Amino acid sequence: MSAPDLVLVNARVRDPGPTGATAVAVRDGRITALGDDAEARDWAGTGTETVDLAGATLTPGLTDAHSHPVLGLEMSTGTDLSGVTDLDGLRAALRTAERRDGWVLGFGLDHNVFGGRPLHHDLIDDVLDGAPAHLRLYDAHSVLVSGAALAAAGIDGPRAFAQHSEIVCDAGGRPTGHLVEYAAMDLMAPVLPARSYAERRDRLVGLLTAMAATGLASAHVMDLRGHDVPGLLTALEEEGDLPLRLRLAPWCMPGASAEELDGFVRLQERAGRLWRIGGVKFFMDGTVEGGTAWLEHADCHGRGTDAFWPDPAAYSAAVRHLHRAGVGTVTHAIGDAAVRHVLDTVESLGAGGPRHRIEHIETVPGDQLGRFAALGVVASMQPPHSAYTRADHTDEWSRRLGGERAARAWRCRDLRDAGAYLALGSDWPVASYDARQVLATARSPRGAASARHGLTGLMALEGMTTHAAVAAGEEAVAGRVAPGFRADLTAFAVDPVEAPADEVAEAPVRLTVAGGRITHRQV
């Protein structure tokens, strides 16, 4: 064979199961050979870089199967409120919060902070000295804005939207400052402080570099929102290489016309060296905490019986349109009614065609588990989400659902045991992007998620490698350490399958490779 660009030696190679190999050769972004260290000496040429991994475990490059690295930079702007635990703590944080162009911006705010109180700008206005404030709740589907912010955006009462979205108002029709779902939240966009191209570029490169340092070689990006994202990525690749391989799915919202759907089909042609448009993202519901998850039966506040698409049949028709064009879909479905409708839609498509997937699946009854494998639908889940719940079910998520539904939270293991492909991700910025935390939490669930739903070490690794590749329809070229496959690789100081979950969570990442290029090195 031609001399490789890169040779990795002195490794324990997993594919993701054991291979017995200790060396891997890479050329032109592809794996060309596996073997032992003695064979590797014969592979190298004058231009080959050889890296001694000092006994590290080399796995397929980890993929975050659900992330928002571009939109997430906007969503994580300002003061990090994720450490706030009660209303007094929130008020104290806002008193001293940094201001940007006169605004107080915050993110990561936990619903549990309000202790069951309805969200209202009166709870925060007096500590802001008249400044407009925009605080994102951790679920990324709702915000709390101050009275001054409502005035700046001209929001003075309820409005009707084409999708399930709400300006929450009091009994007198006055906005409380709680804006639920994207159509309502987007009303704030014209008045929020803007970031320059240079700032967006630098923050994105810094974020992707930090992600690579946790072992991520690629990410499935669940949005295409923001100012000309393809243009931004193209410009970055003109300046250098992306630290991560990115696969982006644009959003299809209720009311999309046939012409718009055809536009999504054409978008699939857009690509760069390490990024491409792949699939289309839908929402079938919102979140449990926001009262917008679509449930078979209402939550404890009488909410949750409406789909994100006011006409669910229109959602099914849009999926069918894209399916016929060969485009796979990605659907956000948290509640049991939402999951059921997406599965019903896929079942109506018949056999063959592109693969479809469902994101989140936070509560699902047992009679739906087997349908994922039967229909070839990938379950895409984010184990770190369970950290926002409590084992005693006193959190907002559990209280809204009630004991029976809260008891079937994040059924990762049940889905795997039922034969489903299970792709794992973080949903950054909702949870940490650290891939090691995803692996560890998948094995040792937190909060309301029962320990019996924990995965084995191999299952967790598969969720971020082979099963993630299946979710993208790329199982023939990605997710394995094998000749002909992409040279996306991750090297751990410990074996991520055999080491205890808490050790994996803190394990040094010795090397990350994306497209044959080293993006992180600690050897």
TORDO-857749 format. One record per residue: x, z, y of N, C-alpha, C, O, CB in turn; residue in three letters. Coordinates in steps of 0.1 Angstrom, whole numbers, plus 5000, padded with zeros to 4 digits. Each point is the difference from the previous one (the first is absolute). Glycine has a CB too. Layout:
N
XZYXZYXZYXZYXZYALA ...
end
This chain:
523
500850004988499250005012500950005012501250035000496950094988MET 501349845024500750015013500350145003499350094996499649705012SER 502250234999500450145004498950065008499449945010503050004990ALA 497250184997498950075007500550045014501250025003497950064976PRO 499949955030500350055013500250154999500850065008497849765003ASP 500750244980500050154999500050044985499249954992499650075030LEU 502150074975500050064986499950155001500750065008500649754983VAL 497750255002499950155000500450054986499649954990498550045027LEU 502850114983500550054987499950155000499650065009502049754990VAL 498750244989500050144997498650065003499950105007502649914998ASN 496449924990498750045003499250034987500549954989499549925033ALA 498950204979499150014988498849915004499250045009501650204984ARG 499049655001499149905005498650024993499950004988502049835017VAL 497150185003498650014995499249875005500349955010499850314991ARG 499049704990499349875003498550005001499449904998502550004990ASP 497350215013500450135004500350094988500450125002498249855018PRO 501249984968500450084988501549984998500649925007497250054982GLY 502950115002501449994998500449864995499349944992500850315003PRO 501049705009500549874996501350014992500349914992498649995028THR 501950214982501350014994501149935008501250024997497749994981GLY 500749925032501049935008500650105011499350105003499449684994ALA 502550195007500650085010500449915012500550065010500350104973THR 499049715017500449915011499049905002499349954991503150095003ALA 497549915019499049905004500849905009500750055009497350114989VAL 501749715000500649905009498949945009498949984995502949974988ALA 498550025029499049945010500749885007501150015004497850224999VAL 500349664998500449895007498849935007498949994994503049974990ARG 498350015029498949935008498750084999498949944999502249844997ASP 499050355004498750085001499350024986499050065000500849865023GLY 500850044966499550014987500950074991501249995001497549805002ARG 500850284987500850064989500449894991499149934995499750305007ILE 502549764995500549904991500450054986500049924991500749965030THR 499650254979500550054987499950154999500250075010501349734988ALA 498350254990500250144997501050024989500149914991497550145015LEU 503250054994501050024989500750135002499450105006500949664992GLY 500850254996500850135002501149985010500249885005499350194971ASP 501350035027501049995010501149914996500649935009498850304998ASP 500949764981501149914995499649855003500849935005499950244977ALA 498049805015499649875003500049975015500349895004498350114975GLU 501050105029500049985014501349965006500049935010498250244990ALA 502949884994501349965005500249854999500849945008500250284985ARG 498449714997500149864999499149925009500249885003500550164973ASP 498250035029499149935009500649985013499849895006498350214982TRP 502650005018500450005014500949885003500949964992498850295008ALA 500149705012500949895006500650055012499950125004498749704986GLY 502150095018500750045012499150055011500450095008501449754986THR 497050115006499050055011499150104995499050035008501249755002GLY 499950284979499050094994500350155006501150045000498749824979THR 499150205025500150145004499650084987499049984995500549985030GLU 501450144971499750084989499850145005500850065007500649804977THR 497550205012499650145004500050094987499249974991499549945030VAL 502150194979499950104989499050115004500150075009502449894986ASP 496450044996498950105003500350144994499150085001499449724999LEU 502650224994500450134996499050074992499750125001501649905020ALA 498149914969499050064991498650015005499250064993502750064998GLY 497849825020498650015006499149924991500449914993500550115030ALA 497850014978499049934992499549885009499550035011499850184976THR 500849675008499649885008498749964994499849974988502649965016LEU 496650065005498649954997499749885008500649965009498750284985THR 499549705002499549895009499850065014499750125001499249774979PRO 501350035030499850055013498650065002499049934996502649905012GLY 498350284998498750075002499149925010500649955011500450274983LEU 497849775004499049935009499050115004499350064991501049714998THR 499550245024498950085005498849905000499949915008501550255006ASP 497649874977498949904998498950025011499049924999501550084977ALA 499750095033499050015011500750075012500150125000497949884984HIS 502349925026500750055012499649925012499549894999502450194987SER 498449985026499749945013501150015009499950075011497749994986HIS 503649885000501250025008499949955014500650055009500649954970PRO 498049895023499949945014498950075008500250065010500649724981VAL 497950225004498950075006500350155001499750075010498749764982LEU 502350224998500350154999500850045012499950125004499949874972GLY 501149935029500850045012499150025012500350095008501649784983LEU 497150065010499050025011499250134997499750085009500149674995GLU 499950274983499250114996500750145000499450105000499349744986MET 502650155014500950125000500750025014501150045000499249944975SER 499149985035500650015014499650135006498850054999501149705004THR 501050325003499850125008500450124992501050004993497149895018GLY 501150224991500350134994499550014986498949974997501050145025THR 501049934968499650014986499250144999500650105002501549764990ASP 496650125005499250124999499750044985499250084997499849855024LEU 501850014970499750034986500350144996499550054989501149725006SER 500250305013500350144996499050105006500150124998502349825001GLY 496650015009499050095006499050044990499549924992500849975030VAL 499450244977499150054990498750055005499050034992503050034995THR 497949975026498750055005499849965015500949945006499250264978ASP 498849835021499749955014500950065010500449935010497250044983LEU 502750165006500950065010501449934999500649985011498250244987ASP 501749744990501249934999499949865007501049965006499550174973GLY 498449815019499849875007500150015015500749925006497950004974LEU 500750175025499950025015501450035005500449955011497250134988ARG 503250014994501350035004500949885000500849985009498950254982ALA 500249684998500849884999499749905012500949945005499250094970ALA 498649975029499649905010500550055014500349925009497750014977LEU 502150205016500450055013501449955003500449975012498250234985ARG 502349794993501449975002500349864995501249965000499450284998THR 498449684999500349874994500649905010499650005012498550044972ALA 502849885012500649905008498949905005499149974992503250054996GLU 497949925024499049915005500749865001501249995003497550195009ARG 500549724985500549865001499149935010498849984997502250024979ARG 499549955035499249945010498850085004498949955002501949834990ASP 499450365008498950095004499150044988499250085002500949815020GLY 500150054967499150034988500750104991501250004998497849775003TRP 500150314993500450084988499649934988498849984997501050245016VAL 501249744978499749934988500450094988501150075001499349715011LEU 498850224978500350084988499649934988499149925000500850295013GLY 500649844975499649944988500250104988500650105002500149675007PHE 498750204980500150084988499250135000500350094993502049825006GLY 496650095010499250125001499150024988499349914997500850065028LEU 500050154969499250034988498650045004499850085009502349994979ASP 496949875005498650045002499850154998499150065007500249714986HIS 501550294998499850144997500350095012499650125000500949834977ASN 500250005033500450075012498750065007500150115006502049754997VAL 496850064996498850045008499150104993499050045005501149745005PHE 500350264978499350104993498549984998499250095000502550065009GLY 498049724989498649974998499249975013498849965000501350184980GLY 500549885032499449975013499849855002500949934995500050295015ARG 498149734996500049865004501149975010500250085009497349924987PRO 503149895002501149965010499449975013499049935001502449984981LEU 499250155029499449985013501250015010500850094999496950004995HIS 502249835017501150005010500050135007501050045006498949714996HIS 499050324999500050135006501050104994500450105007497249864999ASP 502750024982500950094993501549995005500850094998497749894982LEU 501849915027501349975004500249975015501150015006499349914972ILE 498550055029500149955014500750105009500849965009497249914987ASP 501750265003500550095009501550035000500650065009497250044990ASP 502949854990501450024999500849885004501249994998498450184983VAL 499749725023500649885003500349975015500649905003498350014976LEU 500650185029500149985015499549865004500649945009501450224991ASP 496949804995499449875004500649884994499649895003499950225017GLY 501649904972500749894994499149934989499350084993502950025013ALA 497849774993499349944988500850034988501250005000497849825015PRO 500350204974500750034987499349924989498849985000501850255008ALA 500349734983499549914988500750064988501249984998498549815016HIS 499550274977500650074989499449944987498850004998501450215015LEU 500749744979499649934987499950114989500950084998500249705009ARG 497850214986499850094988500949944989500349885000497350195007LEU 502850024984501049954990499449894991500849924994500250315006TYR 497749764999499449904991500149865005499849904993498750274999ASP 501949825021500249875007498749925002500049885003502350114986ALA 496650085008498749935002499250075011498849965002501249974974HIS 500650165032499350065011500950065010501250034997496950024987SER 501549975028500750065011499250105007498849995001502649805001VAL 499250305005499450095010500749965013501250015002498250184981LEU 499749785027500649975013499450095010498950064998501449704996VAL 500450275017499550095010499049945009499749884999502550235001SER 497249975009499049955009500649905009499349905003499450314996GLY 502549815006500649915009500349874993499949895006501150305007ALA 499349814974500349884993498749924998500049875001501950244987ALA 497049965009498749934999499749925013499549895000499750294984LEU 501049895027499749945014500949885002499549905005499850325004ALA 502049794987500949895003499649884992500249895005501650274999ALA 497649864984499649884992498649965002499549904994502150184989ALA 497749995026498649965003499050034989499049934999502049905015GLY 499350274978499250044989499050115004500550115003501349824980ILE 497050045019499150105006498750024992499050065004501949885018ASP 499150004966498850024991500249924987501049944997497550095023GLY 500449984971500149934987500049855002499549955010499450254979PRO 501749735001499949864999499849954986500350084990501349915030ARG 497949894978499849954987501249914996500549935009497050084994ALA 502949994985501149934995499649914988499150044993502550145016PHE 499249724989499749914988500550064987499749944989500449865026ALA 500750304986500550074988499750155001499550055011502349784987GLN 498450244991499650155001501050075008501250034996497849964981HIS 500650045036500950065010499150085009498949965002502949864996SER 498850285009499150095008500750065011501150054999497649994981GLU 500749965032500350095011499250124998498850005003501849815013ILE 499950304979499250124998499550065013500850025009500650034970VAL 497349975022499550065012499250124997499650034989500249745021CYS 500050315001499250134998498549975001499649885001502350255009ASP 497349974990498649985000499549935012498949945000500850264986ALA 501149815025499649935012500549865002499949945010500050295000GLY 500849724980500549875000501449995007500549895003497250034997GLY 502950195002501350005007501250004989499950084991499150045029ARG 502049794982501049994990500850144999500350065010499949694995PRO 500150294982500750124998501549985000500850095001497349994985THR 502349795014501549975000500449974985501249964998499250185022GLY 498749874971500449974986499649864997498849975000500850274993HIS 501349675005499849864997500349974986501250034995499449915029LEU 498550014968500149994986500049854996499149925003499750304994VAL 502349744996500249874994500549905011499950035012498450024970GLU 502149845014500949915009499349945012500649995010500649974970TYR 497550005018499449935012499850105011500249975012498649884973ALA 500950285012499950105011501450035005500250015012497750094977ALA 503149925002501350045004500749895009500750035009499550114970MET 499549745017500649895008499549995014500749935008499549944971ASP 498850205025499550005014501150065009500049985012497650034980LEU 503350085002501050065008501249915002500850035009498450194982MET 501049685001501249925000500449955014501250005003498349944973ALA 499650015031500449945013500650095010500749965010497549884987PRO 501550295002500550105010501150084995500650085008497249935001VAL 502649984978501150084995501349955005500249885001498550184979LEU 502450025021501349955004500549904990499950024988500650205024PRO 500149674993500549904992501550014997500750075008497549785001ALA 502350104980501450004997500649865002499449904997500350294987ARG 501649805021500649885002500449944986500150074990500850005032SER 499449804978500549934988501250074995500250024988498849765019TYR 502050255002501250054995499850144994500750034990500549855028ALA 497950204987499750134994499449994987500350074990499450025033GLU 499349814976499449984987501049954989500050054989497949895023ARG 503049974992501049954991500950114995500350014988499649775024ARG 500650304998501050104996499450114991500650044991500649915031ASP 497650084981499350114992499749954986500150074991498950025030ARG 500649784978499749944987501349994991500050044989498149835021LEU 503050094996501249994992500550144996500450024989500249775024VAL 499350304996500350144997499250064989500550074991500349965032GLY 497949944978499150054989500349944987500150074990498149975027LEU 501949834982500349934987501350054995500150014987498649795020LEU 502350225001501350054995499850144994500650034990500649835028THR 498050224989499850144994499249994987500350084991499750015033ALA 499149824975499349984988500949964988499950054989498149895024MET 502949974990501049954990500850124995500450004989499749775022ALA 500250324998500950124996499350094990500650084994500449915028ALA 497650004977499350084989499949924987499350054991499450075028THR 501849764981500049924987499049885001499949934990500750284998GLY 498749775023499149895001500749875002500949995009497450175000LEU 501449744983500549875002498949915005500349895005501350144976ALA 497150005018499049925005498750085002499950124996501049694991SER 498250135021498750075003498949905001500249895005501150295007ALA 497649864983498749925002499450055013499550125000500149844974HIS 500449965036499650045013498549975001499649884999502750085011VAL 496950144993498549984999499449975013498950055003501150114978MET 500649765027499449965013500949885006501149984995497950265009ASP 500449705005500749905008499650025015500049915008500249924973LEU 499550305022499650035014501150025009501150044996496950064995ARG 501849875022501050025010500449865006499549904995501450304992GLY 499949805023500349885007500949914992501250044999498550085023HIS 499849774973500849904993501050064990501249985002498549875018ASP 499850214970500950064990500949904993501250024999497150164997VAL 501249705000500949904994501149965010501149974995497049954991PRO 501550075026501049965010501150115001501249975002497149905011GLY 501350254987501050115000500950004988501250015002497250135011LEU 501149844975500850004988500949875000501250014996497050124992LEU 501349765017500849885001501250025009501149974997496949894999THR 501750205016501150035009501050104995501249985002497249985016ALA 501250144974500950094994500949934990501250034999497250155004LEU 501149734990500849924990500949905006501049964995497250074989GLU 501549935028500949925008501350085005501049955001497049905006GLU 501750284994501150095005500850064988501150055002497550005018GLU 500849954968500650064989499150004988499249914999502250235016GLY 498849964976499150014988499150125001500450115005501449784981ASP 497050105009499150124999500650104990500549954989497549905017LEU 501950274996500550104990499050014988500450064990500750075029PRO 497749824982499050014989499449874999499849925009499850324995LEU 500049724983499149894998498650045003499550114996502149804986ARG 497750015026498650035004499049904996500349885001500750245018LEU 497949934975498949914997498850055008499550114997501449844979ARG 498549975033499050045009498749944997499849884997502050145020LEU 497150064984498649964998499250025013499850115004500449954971ALA 499449835031499250015012498650064997499549984989501749825021PRO 498250265000498650064998498949895002500149925009500950304999TRP 498149794983498749925001498950105003499750084992501149734993CYS 498650185027499050105004498649944999499849884999501950225017MET 497349994984498649954998499749895011500450015012498950224979PRO 499949675005499649905009500949884999499849905007499250275007GLY 502149834978500949894999499349874996499250004990502750165005ALA 498349735012499449874997500849934989501150044997498049955027SER 500349904971500749924991501349945006501049994993496849954996ALA 502150035023501249945007501150115001501249974998497449875015GLU 501050284990501050115000500650034986501250024999497650085020GLU 500449894971500550024986500949894997501050024993496950095000LEU 501849765011501049894997501350035008501049964995497049885001ASP 501950225015501250035008500950104992501249995000497549975021GLY 500650144972500850094992500749934989501150034996497350155009PHE 501049724989500649924989501249935006501150004993496749964996VAL 502149985023501249935005501150105004501249964999497349865010ARG 501150304995501150105003500950034988501150045002497350065015LEU 501149884971500850034988501349925000500950034992497050034996GLN 502249835020501249925000501150065009501149954999497449854998GLU 501250305011501050055009500950094993499650094992498849905027ARG 502949994983501050084993501449985007500249915007498550064971ALA 502150135019501450005004500950024988499649994989499850095035GLY 501849964979500950034988499650124992500049994988501949915026ARG 497750214993499650124993498650055004499750114998502749955000LEU 496849855007498650045003499149884997500449885001500450285017TRP 498049874979499049894998498650065001499850124998501849764987ARG 497550045018498550045000499649984986500249904993499450035031ILE 499750184971499649994986498750084998500050125001502349864992GLY 496649955005498750064998499250035013500649975011500350134969GLY 497949965019499250035012499450144997499650034989499949735016VAL 500650335006499550134999498650025005499649955010502850134993LYS 496849994989498650035004499850155000500850084994498449714996PHE 499850265017499550145000498650004994499149945005502450125015PHE 498350024970498750024995499450135005498850025000501849854979MET 500350225026499650135006501150055009501049935002497450124978ASP 501450085024501050065009500750124993500749984990497949955030GLY 501150194985500650124994499050114997498950015006503249935006THR 498250154979499150114997499950095012498950045004501749954971VAL 500650055030500050105011499349955012499350075008502850014984GLU 497949785011499349955011498549974998499349965009502949944997GLY 497450134981498649974997499649864998498949965000500650245013GLY 501649714985499749864999500449944986499949884998500550105026THR 500050114967500249954986498649974994499050075003503150074994ALA 497849754996498749954995499850074986500749984991499449805021TRP 498950314988499850094988498649964994499149965006502350235004LEU 498649844977498749984992498950105006498849975000502549954979GLU 499250205025499150105006500650055012501350025001497750044976HIS 500249985033500650045013500950124999499950084990498049845020ALA 503050104999500850125000499350125006498749995002503349865001ASP 498650264999499350125003499450005014499250085004502450044981CYS 498849785023499549985014498949895000499549965011502750124999HIS 497549874978499049895000500549875003499349905003499050275003GLY 503049814994500749885004500649934988500150074989500450025034ARG 500049794978500749934990499249914991500449964989501050235011GLY 497449775005499249914991500049865006499249924995499350274999THR 502349785015500149865006501449944996501050065001497450005018ASP 501549814978501349924998500649965013499349995010499849934968ALA 502250055022500749965012499449865004499849975012502350154982PHE 497649804996499349875003498650035000499450044989502449825000TRP 497550125022498550045000499249924989499050064995501349985030PRO 500249844972499449934989501049984989500949915001497649975014ASP 501550214975501049994989500149874993501049964995498750285002PRO 499149695003500049864993500949915008500649914994497150134998ALA 502449985021500949915008501550024997500849915000497450095019ALA 502150134978501450034995500249924987501049934999499050305012TYR 499149784980500249934987500149855002500849944993497950244996SER 500549765020500149865003501449965005500549904997497050095007ALA 503050105005501349975006501150004989500949925000498350185023ALA 500850004969500950014989499949884991501049954995498950305005VAL 498949714997499849884991500649885007500649914993497350194998ARG 502049885022500549895007501549994999500649904997497550115019HIS 502650114986501450004998500549994986501049934997499050225023LEU 499249904971500449994985500049854996500949964993498150275003HIS 500049705009499949854996501249935006500549904995497050115004ARG 503150045012501149945007501450054994501049965004497650015017ALA 501350124969501250054993500650115007501250034998499149754994GLY 499050295017500650115008499550134994498850035000501349835021VAL 500850234976499650134995499650095011500449985012501249994969GLY 497650135016499650095011500450154997500350044988497749805016THR 502050245006500450145000498850075007499849975012502849984988VAL 496750144994498950075006500250155000500250064990498349755003THR 501450245019500050155003498650054995499049965005502650025015HIS 498450104970498850064994500350144996500750034990498449755002ALA 500450325015500350144998498950074992500250074990501249945031ILE 497349964983498950074994499549934987500449884997499050195025GLY 499950004970499549944987499149885001500149914992500150324999ASP 499049775019499149885002500949885005499749894995498350265011ALA 503049875002500949895004500749954988500149874999500150235024ALA 500449984969500749964988499149924991500449894995501250315007VAL 497349854996499049934991499749865005499949904992499150325001ARG 500749775020499749875006501149904999499849884997498650235018HIS 502849934987501249914999500149954985500249894998501050235022VAL 498749974971500149974986498949904996500249904993500850325002LEU 497849815010498849904998500349875005499749894994498750305007ASP 502249805011500449875006501049934992499849884998499750225024THR 501549964974501049944991499449954987500349894996501550255015VAL 497449944983499349964988499249875002499949924991500050325002GLU 499549755018499249885003500849875002499549894999498950265011SER 502949874992500949885002500349934987500349885000500750235019LEU 498849954969500449944987501550014998500750055007497349804995GLY 502350104986501450014996500949905007499649905005499650174973ALA 502149965022501049925007500150025015499250075005500449764977GLY 501350095024500250015014501050115004500650064992497149865011GLY 502450105010501050105005499650144997498950034997501749815022PRO 500450254982499850144997499450075012500449975011501450034971ARG 497350105016499550085010500350144998500350044989497849805014HIS 501950245008500450144999499250095009499449955009502949984985ARG 497650205002499250095008501050115004500850054992497049904995ILE 502150095026500950105006499350135001498850015004502349815009GLU 499650294984499650145003499350074988500550084994499449865030HIS 498850014974499350054988500150164999500450054990500049734998ILE 499150285023500350155000499050084991500450114995500449865028GLU 498049984975499150064991499249904992499449915006500450295009THR 500349804972499449894992499450074987500750084993500949745016VAL 497250144987499450064988500649944987500649895001497350155012PRO 502050034976500649954988499649874995500749934993499550305001GLY 498549735009499549884995500649875006499749894996498250244999ASP 502849895016500749895007501449984996500649905003497950145016GLN 502150064974501549994998500449884991500949935003499150324999LEU 499249734987500449894991499849865006500549914995498950244987GLY 499849845029499749875006501349945006500149885001497550195003ARG 503350015001501249955007500749914990500449895003499850315012PHE 500249854973500749934990499249884995500549894999500750314995ALA 497549825004499249894995499949885009499949894996498850284992ALA 501349865025499949905010501349955006500149915007497750184999LEU 503349984990501349965005500250045014500949955007499149864978GLY 499350295020500150055013501150115001500050094992497649865013VAL 503350035004501150105002499550125008499449985010502449844988VAL 498550304997499750125008501250035008501150024994497350074988ALA 501549925031501150035009499750145006499150015008501449744996SER 500450354993499750135005501250065007501149964998497250074983MET 501450085026501050065009500050154997499350085007500549745011GLN 501050234972500050144996500250105011499450115000501449814978PRO 500150045032500250105011498750045008500050105007502349814994PRO 496750004998498850035008499450144996499450075008500249684994HIS 500650294985499450124996500550125007499450114999500249784979SER 501550105029500650115007499150055011500150115005502149814990ALA 496850005010499150045010498850084995499150035007501649765006TYR 499350234974498950084994500650134994501250025000497649774994THR 500350305001500450134995499450024986498949954997501350145027ARG 500649984968499650024986498750084999499249984991503250015002ALA 497350095017498850085000498849935006498950065002502550144999ASP 498849675003498949925006499550055013498849985003500649954974HIS 501450145031499550055013500349905011499750035012500650204980THR 500449665005500349905010498849915003499050014993503450004999ASP 497849925019498849915005499749904990498849974998501950075025GLU 500349904970499749894990499250064989498949944996503249945010TRP 498350234989499350064988498650055004499049984993503250084997SER 497750005022498750065004499049895002498850014996502350185015ARG 499349704994499049895003499549944986498849974999502449975023ARG 499750054969499649944987499350094991499149964992502849895010LEU 498450284998499450094991500850014987500949924998496950035011GLY 502050164984500950034988500149894990501149974995498350265009GLY 499549714992500049904989500949885004500849954992496950125001GLU 502049875019500849895004501550035003500949924998497049985011ARG 502350224997501350045003500950024988501249995000497950125021ALA 500249934968500750024987500549874994500850014991497850195005ALA 500949695008500649874995500849935010499949885002498150104983ARG 502950105022500849945011501349944994500650054991498550125024ALA 501249714991501349934997500250004985501050064995499950015027TRP 498349864970500149994986501049904995499749914992497950165007ARG 503749955005501049914997500249994985500149894994501050165028CYS 499150064972500350004985498849954992500249924991501350275012ARG 497349845001498849954993499949855001499749934990499150285015ASP 501649735006500049855001501149944992499749904993499450125030LEU 502150044977501049954991499650014985500249914993501550165024ARG 497850044979499650024987498849914996499949974988500850275013ASP 498649715009498949914997500549855000499249914998499250255012ALA 502949824991500649874999500249935013500449885000498650114979GLY 500750075033500249935012501449995005500850094997497049995009ALA 502549815001501350005008499850095012498950005006501649764986TYR 500550325011499950105010501249995009501250044997497550124988LEU 501149785027501149995010500050125009498950045004500949704995ALA 501350315005500250125008500649975013500949925002499350214977LEU 499349945031500549995014499850125008499650114995500049655004GLY 500850245014500050115009498950005010499450105004503049914993SER 497249875007499049985011500650045013499350055009498849984976ASP 503349975016500650045013499349925012499849884998502450174990TRP 497550025023500450135004499050124996500250115005501049775014PRO 497950094972499150114996500850104992499750125002498349724997VAL 502950124994500950094992501549955002500249895005497950184978ALA 502850025013501449965001500349874993499549984989501150265013SER 500349685003500449874993501050034990500449904992499149985029TYR 501050244977501150034991499549964985499250074995501750115020ASP 499749724979499649954987500250114990499250014990501449765016ALA 500450324995500250114991498850105000499750054989502849925014ARG 496950055008498950085001498849944993499250084994501650015028GLN 499049784979499049934992500250024985499050044993500749795026VAL 501550154977500350024985499750144996499450034989502349795012LEU 498850285007499850144996498650045000499550074991502849985018ALA 496949925002498650045001499249934989499050064996501349985029THR 500049844971499249944989500250084987499050004992501449785019ALA 500750284987500250084988499550155002499550064990502549805005ARG 498050195017499550145003499049995011500450035012501850074980SER 496649875005499049995011499850135008500250114995498649714991PRO 500750165026499850115009498650025003499149924997503150055013ARG 497450154996498750025006498949994989500150054990500849865032GLY 498150014982498849994992500349914987499250014991499350025030ALA 502549904979500449914989500450094988501050085002499749735014ALA 498750184973500350094989501349964994500449884999497250154996SER 503150075000501349984994499949914988501049934996499850295011ALA 498049774986499949924989500049855003500149914991498650274998ARG 501249795024500049865005501449955002500349895004497550145006HIS 503250064988501449975002500549894990499650004989500850235020GLY 500549684996500649904992501250044993500650105005498449735010LEU 501550114975501350024994501049945010499649925009499550074967THR 502250045022501049945009500149854999500249935010501150284987GLY 498549744991500049854998498849945006500249895007501150144972LEU 497550035020498949945006500150005016499749905006498950184975MET 502050025024500250005015500949895004499849935010499850324990ALA 501549744993501049895003499449864999500249925008501750234984LEU 497349844997499349874998499049975012499949895004500350144971GLU 499250085030499149985012500649945012499449945008499450254983GLY 502649835010500749955012500949884997500849965008499150275002MET 500049724977500849894996499149894993499549915006502550254992THR 497949864989499349894992498549995004499549895002502150154980THR 497750075020498650005003499849955015499049945003500550244980HIS 501449865026499949955013500249855001499349935007501650295001ALA 500049734983500249854999498749934995499649905005502850144991ALA 496950024994498849954996498949995011499349915002501250184975VAL 499550025031499050015011500249885010499149965006500950294991ALA 501349715004500249895010500049864993500249905006501250265007ALA 498349844974500049874992501449954999500249884998497650075010GLY 503250144992501449954999500850064988501250015000498749985025GLU 499350044965500750064988501049914993500850054992497150085005GLU 502049745006501049904993501350005008501049954995497149914997ALA 502050205020501249995008500550145005501150015006498349765000VAL 499750334993500350135007499750124991499249984990500449915032ALA 501050224981499650134993500950034988499750104993498049865015GLY 503249964988500950024989501549985003500349935010497850004975ARG 502750125007501449975000500349914989500350054989500450175022VAL 499249654991500249904989500449875007499749975011498550144975ALA 502649815006500549875005498849925005499049994994503050024991PRO 498249935027499049915006499150075010499349945008500849934972GLY 499950275019499150075009500750035013501249995002497750124979PHE 500349925030500650035013500950114999499850104992498149825019ARG 503250074997501050115000499550115010500750025010501249824983ALA 497050225004499550125007500350124991499450014989498849865024ASP 502750224992500550104991500150145007500250005012501049824975LEU 498750295005500150135006500950084990499750004988498049995024THR 503250084994500950094991499850155005500250035011501549784985ALA 498050274994499750145002501250094994500649964990496950005010PHE 502850155007501050094995499550074987500850044992500149995031ALA 497849984975499450054988499149894993499749905007500350345003VAL 499649794978499149914993498650035005499550114997502149874983ASP 497849935027498650035006499050024989498950055003501749825017PRO 499650094968499150014989500250144993499050074997500949685000VAL 501350285000500350124993500250135008499750114995501449744989GLU 499350145028500250125009498750065004499049935001503149975007ALA 497950234994498750075004499549945013500849955008499950264981PRO 498049795014499549945011500550065013500349925010497750044977ALA 502350175014500550055012501449965003500449995012498250214985ASP 502249774993501349945002500049865005500749965008500250194974GLU 498149775012499849865005499750005014500449915008498850024969VAL 500050165028499550015014501250015010499949955011498050154981ALA 503249965003501250025009501249924995501150025006498050215000GLU 500749684985501249944993500749905010499349935007499650094971ALA 502449995023500749905008499849864995500149984988501750205018PRO 498049735003499949864997501449945003500449995011497149994994VAL 503149974984501449955001500149865006500949975007499750184974ARG 498449775016500049865004498649945000499250034991503249955000LEU 497349945019498849925000500449855003500849985009497850224999THR 500849714984500349865002498749935001499150024993503149994994VAL 497749905023498849925002500549855002500749975009498050225002ALA 500849734980500349865000501549974998500649915005497550065010GLY 502650124977501449994997500950055011501249994999498249814989GLY 500050265023500950055011499850155000498950064999500849735014ARG 501450284988500050155001499450045013500549975011501550054974ILE 496950065014499450055012500250155003499750055010498649774986THR 502150254993500450145002501150034990500049954988497750115019HIS 503350024997501150034991500550145002500250055011500549714990ARG 499450314988500550145000501050024988499850104993498149995019GLN 503049824986500950004989501449975006501050004992497249944990VAL 
end
